[in-house]
Every structure is written in structure tokens, then in C-alpha cells.
Amino acid sequence: MFTGIIEASGILLKFSQKKGTQKVSRMELKVPALMTRGLKIGSSVAVNGVCLTAVKKTPKTLFFEVVEETKKRSALGQLTVGDAVNLERPMKLNARVHGHFVLGHVDGLGKVQKVIAKGRQKSFLIAFPKSLKKLIHEKGSIAIDGISLTVGKVSADAFWTHLIPHTLKHTNTGKYQIGTKVNLEADILSKIALQ
């Protein structure tokens, strides 16, 4: 489980088919040393909001295996070498939760429809799949590429979110443009409320 507070950015070095299998790809990320310090093989890491298992590491590199299903249901399969990704290690149960509970299980893909810059802040209109309509509420929480954000105005198929300069600088959101596909995870509390 994660909090949606991004700890660092990583850079995609390689995303290749794993030898001996057609359904598993190996993702190699260049990461700051803080991401590998104390991280054990088999640990979970949220990469753009997708919970992945670290299968190998060096002091400044993390390796993950990504199955076809994960590539289909998230925007990970659209990454290209050199792309920045948001990284977060799992939350500690004895620490404050500064964002909201994020599981790292993508509910659907969103698409940036509009970008409005006002000074140093930016607002994004994000289209979402119909299946998420009941789970997205104004003033509620949502994880976009693993970032805990607040939902602004909601229409039938899109919502606004407004980002401060700090978030734009320390996540991959500063590079979002019209057409960018993003991973969306609705707030677990909304899901529980619907049951």
C-alpha cells in the first residue's frame, strides 16, 4: 500500500521482452540511491502508480518484470526510453499518511484533454472511462500516475485537477500535454462506500 506522495523520479533505461517468454517484459529504471537503500528484492514499488515487484537492483538501478496484463491495463506499455516515472516505496504503518491510501492497482486509463497554465500552477482536464464515473467526486481523492491529488469539477466523462508548482517540479506532471495517457486509481474509500 502507498500514500500517493511521490518520493523520487526515475528514468526508463530499457523496456524489453524477457528471454524465454513472450508475455513478460523487463523494465530497467535509473533511480536515485534513496530508492534502493534498504529495498529488498521482492519489495513493492509504485511506478507511475502501478505496484510492481523489484526483481533486481544496483545502487542506482531498479529492475521489474511486467506482465502483458499490466501493460494493457496501464500506461506503462506506452513509455519510451528516457521517459520520467514517479516512484514511491510502500508506506510504513507507523508513519503519517500525507496523501490517501493508494493500492497501486490501476482502475483505468485517463487522457489529458486540456492544460491551462496560470502563473506557476497548471490545471488539467482528465477524461476517464465510464466505469469510474461513480467513483470520482468533486473534492475527493484520486491517484494520477500514483500521485495523490484532489478532484476538482467533474463532468460526465472528465474531471479537473489543479497542481501547485512543487508537484509539477517533482513529478512527471510538468510534461503532461493534450493526449497524454495517465494511470487512474479511484480512492479506496469511494469503492468501499459503493458496496
C-alpha positions as CSV (number, residue, x, y, z in Angstrom):
1,M,0.0,0.0,0.0
2,F,1.2,3.5,-0.8
3,T,0.2,7.1,0.0
4,G,0.4,8.9,-3.3
5,I,3.2,11.1,-2.1
6,I,6.0,10.7,-4.7
7,E,9.4,10.2,-3.3
8,A,11.5,10.5,-6.5
9,S,11.6,10.4,-10.2
10,G,13.2,7.6,-12.2
11,I,14.2,7.4,-15.9
12,L,13.3,4.5,-18.1
13,L,16.6,3.0,-19.4
14,K,15.2,-0.2,-21.1
15,F,11.9,-2.0,-21.5
16,S,12.5,-5.3,-23.3
17,Q,11.0,-8.7,-23.8
18,K,12.4,-11.1,-21.3
19,K,14.2,-14.1,-22.9
20,G,12.3,-17.3,-22.9
21,T,8.9,-15.7,-22.6
22,Q,6.5,-13.7,-24.8
23,K,4.3,-12.4,-22.1
24,V,6.8,-10.8,-19.6
25,S,8.9,-7.7,-20.2
26,R,11.8,-6.4,-18.1
27,M,11.8,-2.8,-17.1
28,E,15.0,-1.1,-16.1
29,L,14.9,2.3,-14.3
30,K,17.7,4.7,-13.3
31,V,16.7,5.8,-9.8
32,P,18.2,8.0,-7.1
33,A,20.1,6.0,-4.5
34,L,17.5,6.6,-1.8
35,M,15.1,4.4,-3.7
36,T,17.4,1.3,-3.5
37,R,18.7,1.9,0.0
38,G,17.1,-0.7,2.3
39,L,14.9,-2.0,-0.5
40,K,14.8,-5.8,-0.7
41,I,14.4,-7.9,-3.8
42,G,10.7,-8.8,-3.8
43,S,9.6,-5.5,-2.4
44,S,6.8,-3.4,-4.0
45,V,7.5,-0.1,-5.6
46,A,4.8,2.1,-7.2
47,V,5.9,3.1,-10.7
48,N,3.6,5.8,-12.1
49,G,1.0,4.4,-9.7
50,V,1.4,0.7,-10.7
51,C,2.5,-1.6,-7.9
52,L,5.5,-3.6,-9.3
53,T,7.9,-6.1,-7.7
54,A,11.6,-5.3,-7.6
55,V,13.4,-8.3,-9.1
56,K,16.9,-6.9,-9.2
57,K,18.8,-3.8,-8.1
58,T,22.1,-2.0,-8.1
59,P,22.7,1.2,-6.1
60,K,21.1,3.4,-8.8
61,T,19.1,0.9,-10.9
62,L,15.9,-1.0,-10.3
63,F,14.6,-3.9,-12.4
64,F,11.0,-5.1,-12.6
65,E,9.1,-7.7,-14.6
66,V,5.9,-6.5,-16.2
67,V,3.3,-9.0,-17.5
68,E,1.2,-8.3,-20.6
69,E,-2.0,-7.7,-18.5
70,T,-0.3,-4.9,-16.6
71,K,0.9,-3.3,-19.9
72,K,-2.7,-3.5,-21.3
73,R,-4.4,-2.0,-18.2
74,S,-2.0,0.8,-17.5
75,A,0.0,3.4,-19.5
76,L,3.3,1.6,-18.7
77,G,3.3,-0.1,-22.1
78,Q,3.4,3.3,-23.8
79,L,6.6,4.5,-22.0
80,T,9.7,5.1,-24.1
81,V,13.4,5.2,-23.2
82,G,14.2,8.4,-21.4
83,D,10.7,9.0,-20.0
84,A,10.4,10.1,-16.4
85,V,8.3,8.0,-14.0
86,N,7.0,8.7,-10.5
87,L,8.3,6.4,-7.7
88,E,7.1,5.6,-4.3
89,R,8.2,2.9,-1.8
90,P,5.5,1.2,0.3
91,M,4.1,3.1,3.2
92,K,5.1,2.3,6.8
93,L,2.2,1.5,9.1
94,N,3.8,3.5,11.9
95,A,4.1,6.7,9.9
96,R,1.7,9.6,9.0
97,V,-0.3,9.2,5.8
98,H,0.1,12.5,4.0
99,G,-1.8,11.7,0.8
100,H,-4.5,8.9,0.8
101,F,-4.5,5.1,0.7
102,V,-3.2,4.1,-2.8
103,L,-3.1,0.4,-3.6
104,G,-1.1,0.6,-6.9
105,H,-3.9,-1.2,-8.8
106,V,-4.9,0.9,-11.9
107,D,-8.7,1.2,-12.3
108,G,-8.5,2.7,-15.8
109,L,-6.6,5.0,-18.2
110,G,-7.3,8.7,-18.3
111,K,-6.3,11.1,-21.1
112,V,-5.3,14.8,-20.7
113,Q,-7.9,16.8,-22.7
114,K,-6.9,20.4,-21.7
115,V,-4.0,22.1,-20.0
116,I,-4.3,25.6,-18.5
117,A,-1.3,27.4,-17.0
118,K,-2.0,30.2,-14.5
119,G,1.3,31.6,-13.4
120,R,3.3,28.7,-11.9
121,Q,0.3,26.4,-11.4
122,K,-1.3,24.2,-14.0
123,S,-4.8,22.8,-14.3
124,F,-5.6,19.6,-16.2
125,L,-8.8,18.3,-17.6
126,I,-8.6,14.5,-17.5
127,A,-11.0,12.2,-19.4
128,F,-11.9,9.0,-17.6
129,P,-13.6,5.7,-18.6
130,K,-17.4,5.4,-17.9
131,S,-16.6,2.6,-15.4
132,L,-15.1,5.2,-13.0
133,K,-18.0,7.7,-13.1
134,K,-19.5,6.6,-9.7
135,L,-16.0,6.7,-8.0
136,I,-14.9,10.2,-9.0
137,H,-16.3,13.0,-6.8
138,E,-15.5,16.7,-6.6
139,K,-13.2,17.3,-3.6
140,G,-12.4,13.6,-3.4
141,S,-9.0,12.0,-3.8
142,I,-7.7,10.3,-6.9
143,A,-4.3,8.9,-7.8
144,I,-3.0,10.0,-11.2
145,D,0.2,8.2,-12.2
146,G,0.5,7.4,-8.5
147,I,0.2,11.0,-7.3
148,S,-2.4,11.7,-4.6
149,L,-4.4,14.6,-6.0
150,T,-7.7,16.3,-5.3
151,V,-10.6,16.1,-7.8
152,G,-11.9,19.4,-9.0
153,K,-15.1,19.9,-11.0
154,V,-16.4,16.7,-12.5
155,S,-18.5,16.3,-15.7
156,A,-20.0,13.2,-17.3
157,D,-16.6,11.9,-18.6
158,A,-13.8,14.2,-17.3
159,F,-12.6,16.0,-14.2
160,W,-10.3,18.9,-13.4
161,T,-7.3,18.7,-11.1
162,H,-5.1,21.7,-10.1
163,L,-1.4,21.3,-9.4
164,I,0.9,23.5,-7.4
165,P,4.5,24.3,-8.6
166,H,6.0,21.8,-6.2
167,T,4.0,18.9,-7.7
168,L,4.8,20.0,-11.2
169,K,8.5,20.1,-10.4
170,H,8.9,16.9,-8.5
171,T,6.7,14.6,-10.6
172,N,6.2,13.8,-14.3
173,T,3.1,16.1,-14.5
174,G,5.1,19.0,-15.7
175,K,5.4,17.2,-19.0
176,Y,1.7,16.4,-19.4
177,Q,0.2,17.7,-22.6
178,I,-3.0,17.2,-24.5
179,G,-3.3,13.5,-25.4
180,T,-1.0,12.2,-22.6
181,K,-2.4,8.9,-21.2
182,V,-2.3,8.6,-17.4
183,N,-3.0,5.8,-14.9
184,L,-6.0,6.4,-12.7
185,E,-6.8,4.8,-9.4
186,A,-10.0,5.8,-7.6
187,D,-10.0,6.3,-3.8
188,I,-10.5,3.0,-2.0
189,L,-12.9,4.8,0.4
190,S,-15.2,5.5,-2.6
191,K,-15.1,1.9,-3.6
192,I,-16.0,0.7,-0.1
193,A,-18.9,3.2,0.1
194,L,-20.5,1.8,-3.1
195,Q,-20.6,-1.8,-1.7
